[in-house]
Amino acid sequence: MHQIIHAIVDAQTEESALGAARGSVFDRLVGATVESSAEFDYYVTFDEERTRVAGKGRWGELPIAARLSSDEGCELLARGWNATKAEFKRNLQEIREALSSLSDQEVMNDDDFVRHHCANLGAYAGPPVHLYDNSGCGIRTFEDFVWPYEDLEQPWIVPADVHY
C-alpha cells in the first residue's frame, strides 16, 4: 500500500527543508536510524526522478517542499490533515460498529479486525497518520500541530510517498 505523508520542518531553503525532512522524519519512519523502528517500508520524495512507480510517477507533480505559509504549503497541510481526520473517523466508526455487536471474546479474538482498528485509532505514527512534526512525531490533533509550529522560525512542509 502507498500513501503520501507530510513532514513539517524548520528550514531556510527548499533544499534544507528536504534534508531536514529526510533526516529527522522520513529516515526515522523507515527505521533507518538507530533509535527508530520502521513504520513504513520505504519513502520517495518528490525530487526523485529515477522511478516511474513512486513519488511523481505515482501521484503526479507535488512540490518538493513548500513554505507552510504559501498556497502550496496550505494545500499540502490541508491534504495531510484531512487524510488523518478521515482515517481517524473511519477507524472510530469501525470500532463503534464492532463493539455494538461483538462479545468480549469476539473483541479479544479481533473479529472484524476491531483490535486492529483500535490500534490504528491510537497510533502515533504509521499509515493512520499523514502529518509529522520536526522530530518525526505524528500530528494527530490540532494541539499536536500548534505546539511545535509556534517554535518554528521558518516552517516548511515536505511530502513523501511511502509504502507499507
N, C-alpha and C positions, 0 to 999 in steps of 0.2 A: 504494500500500500504506500501511497505517496501523499504528501500534503505540503503546504507552504507554512513555514513558521517565520517569525519575525523577532529580531533582537533590537532592543533599544539601547544604544550605547552613547557614550560621551566622546566626541572626537572633533577635530578641527577641519578635516577634509573628508571627502568621499573615500579616498584610499585608506586613511587612518580609521574611518568608521568600519570599513570592510575588514581590516586587520583586527580591530578590537572585537568585532562580532565573531570572527573565526576563532580567535584565541581565547576569548573569555566565555563565549556562549556555545557556538556550534561544535567546536572540538570537544568541549566538555560533554555535550549531549550525545555524542557518538562514542564516548569512552576513550578518547584519545589522550586524556591527561591522567596522571597517576591517581588523583583524588576523585575521579569521576566514574560513573557507571553508564553504560550505554542505554539510552532511551530510544535511540534511532540507530539504524544500521550505517547510514552514511548521509552526507549532505552535499548539495551542489549549489553554489552561489550563482547569481545571475551575471557575473562577469565571465564565466567559463564558456568557452566557445567549442571545446573539443567534443562535446556529447550532443547527440540528437534526441536522446531519450530522457533527459533530465534538465532541470533548470529551464532555460529559454525553449529548448526543444520540446518540453512537455507543457509548459504553461504560457509560452509566448513572452513578449517583452515586458519586463518589470524593471524598475530602477535597480541598479547595483546597490545603491544606498540613497536615502533622501533625508534632508533635514526634516525633523519632525514638524516644524512649523510651516513647511511648504505644502502645496496642494497634494503633491505626490505622497509626501510623508503622512498627511492626514488620511489619504485614501488607504495606504498600507496599514495604518493604525486601525482604521475602521474595519478593514478586511480581517485583520487578526483578532480584534475584539469581537466582532460579530461571529466569527467561526468558533471562538472559545465559548461564547454565550450559547450558540446553537448546540454545541456538543454537550454543554452542561445541561441544558433543557432536555435534550434527547435522553441522556442517561438518567436524569431525575424522573422523567416520565416512565421509562422502562422499570425503574425501581418501584415507583408508586404502583404501577400495574401489577408487578410481580408480588409485592408484599400484600396486596389486597386479595390475592388468590392462592398463594402458596403457603404450605405449612412450614413450621420452623425447620423440620427435617429437609424439606424440599429446598428451602433457602440455604441450609447448610450444604446440601449437595450441589448447589449452584444451578438448580433447574432454571431454565430461561435465562441463564447467564447473569442472574441477579447479583451475585457477588462480584463478578467482573464489572458490571455497571457501577456497583458501589466503589470499587477500586478506581474506576475512571472518574467518578464524581469527586473523589478526594485526591486525585493525582496532582502533584506539584510540577510535573514535567511529563513529557511524552505526548502521544497522539491527542489526548484531550486538551492540551494546552498549545495555543498558537502564538502567544506573545511571551517574551522573556526579557528580563532586565539585564543590566550591565554585567551582572555576575552569573548569569545563566539560571536564575530562579524564575519559575513560571509566574506570570502575571495572571492571577485568577479572579481578582476583584478590582474594583476601582481604586481602593486603598493600596493595593499592591502596585498600582501604576503611579499614583500621586506621590507616595513617599520617596521612591528613588528618583523620580522625574524632577522633583524640586531641587535635588542635589546636582543635577547635570547642568553644566555651563552651556554646552552646545550639543543638544540631543539629536541623534540621527536614528533612523530605523532601517534595518538591513534585512531583506527577505532571503530565505534559502528553501530550496526544495529538499525535503527529507524523505527517506524510505524507512519503513518499519515493518 
